[in-house]
Each structure stands twice: as structure tokens, then as C-alpha cells.
Amino acid sequence: MQLNIEQQILEQFKKAGKILIVLPENLNVDALSAGLALRLFLFKQQKEVAVASSGLVPLQLKFLPGADAVQDHLTQGKSLVVSINTTVKKLEEISYQKTPQVVQIYLKSQAEEFDEKDISFSKERAPLDLIIALGGKSLESFGKIFEQAADRFFETPKINIDCHAANEYFGAINLVDITATSVSEILVELMQKYEEQLIDEDIATCLLSGIIEKTASFQHVQTTPRAFLKASELVALGGRQQEIVKNIFKTKSLPLLKLWGRTLARMKVIESLPAVYAPLSLLDFEKAGAGLPEVLPVLKELVDNLNGNKIFALVYEMQKNQIGLQMAVHEQVQADKLLVAFPGATQSAMVIGDLRLIEYSFAEQTLEEAEKFFEQAVKSVS
């Protein structure tokens, strides 16, 4: 009998001994929460599990169990591998001589002698049985983690779990459920079908964090009855709801609050879409005591608090005449046209609903010039 997708994933969980969970470089609460929950779940089955993301774990998420275990790179083996091509020349004997200054290795062939062309060198790689990718639409979504070890990604079986319609189905097994509000919600069901008794308070808290944040504490328009049901089941399993709300929604740094206030003061509206945006100068960041890490959280505040808009954006100056743009784009907006208007822009899944995050850097323009360019580009797709 042919196994369905979920059964195939569970079979891979059983077979694998060494597992890598990778999270997007644009790290959001849902992906992080799901990754940490899955790590704890697989640990209980005596699996060797690592979680990796080249994105930074926000300070307010350090309360999540296992948050400090997230690696920003893949570990490599410590050995240098010396490979001898014995296709034609057969190895008869190998020996070595060691002194305080040098180690000499002697290779004796059965006939013709070995030479430099027969020898190659490589670094030992830590073996992997399985890669589980969470919340990324493509392999490129995992940024430096993928770029620095692309060969390992292509050589290792991959499970791709996501909830976004733009997913590129890059895994050997793809569980992409666009009816789910979050990756955490998908994992709840997967774990319940596998070994529900393994879901303890820490795992429940991680999964509940992803669902609560992705639905804006169940206030988002796309919140489904299924999300409510899974959240209630996680609370019954020990998910610490008040701890989640306190850390994610009620704990904001003073620089973030100051920059949010300056954003509201400078906010502008483009009625034709509608769209809202704010230009933030270098002085705004200096007065708020804020930096680049506060940009995405402020953009998220715009998304959370200004429903009904199709584009939310910040045009910001981090250095003199070095202007950046981050905009969250509703699925009804023709993002392809925006990408044409902003050549070289990158896009990924946004942290709320299905809004996509588009990032762009303006070359040698002032804040005023970048703002004007942004307005014209946005109006062209309205």
C-alpha cells in the first residue's frame, strides 16, 4: 500500500538517526517555534538533532525552550581526508612516520608508483540522514546555511514543511498545507498522528507560540476554526499561554517603541491601493536609539495595527545616502510588477498571514529621492 505524505514523513523520522532542522534566514516566530518544538519531539525518540538558521533569534523569543541551541552555521568534521585513486594502481601497503615537526605517509602500490595526480584532499563532513526544512518557500530562503553547504542539501533527503502558496516544492517529500495558518499548526497534527504522548509542556508552548503569533493572538482575519482547535489542545497539553503573550506581545524594547512612535508621526498614505509607508531618517534612528534589528518589528506593527491596506512599507536611512526599503505586500498586489520596478529586490514569506516581505536597497540616492521613487513604483501597480 502506498503511503500518504504524512506517513512518508513519519517513516523518515523513524529511520533517521542524525537530523538537521533548517529555518529561514528571515527568521520569524512561527518557523522558530516549530523548529524548536520538532527538535524536542525528535530528541525524545533518541535522535541526534540540530537546528540551524543564519537569522538572528530575537531577544523576546529567548524564553522558548531550546532557543539558545539554534546554530548560525553547519558544523563540519575536524579531520582532513586524504583520498587515493586505486582504480588503476592498486594499494599494497600504507604506513607513516611521525616526528615532532612532520608526519610522513608512505603509500606502496603493487606495480606502478603513486604520484600527486592520484591523491586528493577534502574535509570530513559530519554525516546527515535527513534535512527538515520549515517555513521556507525555496532553498534560497535559508540563506547562508544553504549557500555554504549546498552540496549537503542536494545529497541528503529533504522534507519540506510549509503553509505558503508560493512554496516551490523543493523537498523529496513536501507537506505544504496552504489551508493552515502556520507551520506550527501543521506540526501539531503531524505529532498527534505520530506520538501524541510525547508532546510535553515545552513542546506545546513552542507550537502554541507559533500559532498565537501567526494569527496575531487570533485577531488576524485568516484565523480559522482549526487554528482555535489546535491552540486549545495545546493549552490542554500544558502550553503556557500567558508566558507567550507576555513575551511576544507585551515585551517590547524602548528603542522599538520610540521608533514605532516616530514611524506613526511620519506615516503617509497612498489612497489608490491603499498603501501606508513611513520615511525614516538617520536622525530618527539616532533619536530612538534604534538600529536595523528594529526595522522589521516596526513594519510588523504597521501590519498588525492598520488592517485594510495592501502594502505596508518603511523607507529608511541607516547611513548617509544608503537607503533601504522593506515592504509587506498583500497577495492581491501584483508583486511581479513591483519586483520589476525594484530590480535586484529579494522577497520571502512575511510573518503575518500571507503577506510577502520585499527588501530593496537604493543605490546612491537621498531619502527624499528614494521616497519619491517608491511612491511612483507603488502607484504603477495600483
Number of C-alpha atoms within 10 A of each C-alpha: 3 6 9 8 13 16 14 14 21 15 13 17 19 11 11 16 17 17 20 20 22 28 28 28 21 22 22 23 23 28 26 30 28 28 32 24 29 25 22 20 21 17 13 12 13 10 18 16 20 20 25 23 24 21 19 14 17 13 13 16 19 12 14 21 17 17 19 12 12 21 17 16 15 19 11 12 11 10 10 11 13 11 11 18 13 12 8 9 16 16 17 10 10 10 9 9 9 9 7 5 5 8 10 10 10 10 15 15 14 11 11 10 12 18 9 7 8 14 12 11 10 10 12 13 15 12 13 18 17 22 24 21 28 26 29 28 24 18 22 15 21 24 17 18 24 22 12 12 13 13 10 15 18 13 11 14 17 22 22 25 25 27 25 24 14 16 20 14 18 15 19 10 18 20 18 22 17 16 13 19 27 30 28 36 25 24 19 24 13 16 17 12 12 15 12 14 9 15 23 16 17 20 26 24 25 30 34 31 29 28 29 27 23 28 23 18 16 17 12 17 10 16 20 14 10 13 22 16 11 19 26 14 15 23 15 12 18 16 24 18 17 8 14 23 15 12 17 19 13 11 12 14 12 12 17 20 16 17 24 19 14 19 20 13 10 11 16 14 15 15 11 11 16 15 21 20 24 21 21 23 19 18 11 19 22 13 12 17 14 19 15 12 11 17 20 19 18 21 21 17 12 24 24 14 8 12 10 11 17 19 25 24 27 25 24 24 23 18 10 12 17 17 26 20 21 22 24 27 25 19 14 9 16 12 16 10 13 18 17 11 17 19 10 12 16 14 19 20 26 22 25 22 21 21 22 21 22 21 19 18 19 21 11 12 15 16 22 14 13 23 21 11 15 21 14 11 17 19 14 12 15 14
